[in-house]
Amino acid sequence: MMKKRDKEQPLYLISIVSKMLEVHPQTLRLYEKEGLITPRRTKKQRLYSESDVERLNFILELTRELGVNKAGVDIILRMRHKLEIMQQEIEEMMGFLEDETRKDFREKLRKALMEE
């Protein structure tokens, strides 16, 4: 399994990513222009990380398989980012709770999420 730092390492040229994901390079440029993805740049070359490729794959799933338009993709990506931040904050708060309190809280949280 790759470490988070490794996933952020820019590795792939646009031509490689377009072949991996079976999209035209222009599609990747368009996603960058619209702010859906931000590959690293060295001189004139775009370099994509493993994390970028995963994000692009998710975008393509939304558009190809679920028929979500670009505005919808943008909203989903922003909501997903907010959820990740909230999840990190919950994990930090859980670290402050003692073991028994943590177990009770985790169980209540799990039940509350199942009800929604």
Beta strands, then each sheet from edge to edge (+ up, - down):
strand 1: 10-13
strand 2: 40-42
strand 3: 45-49
sheet 1: 1+ 3- 2+
end
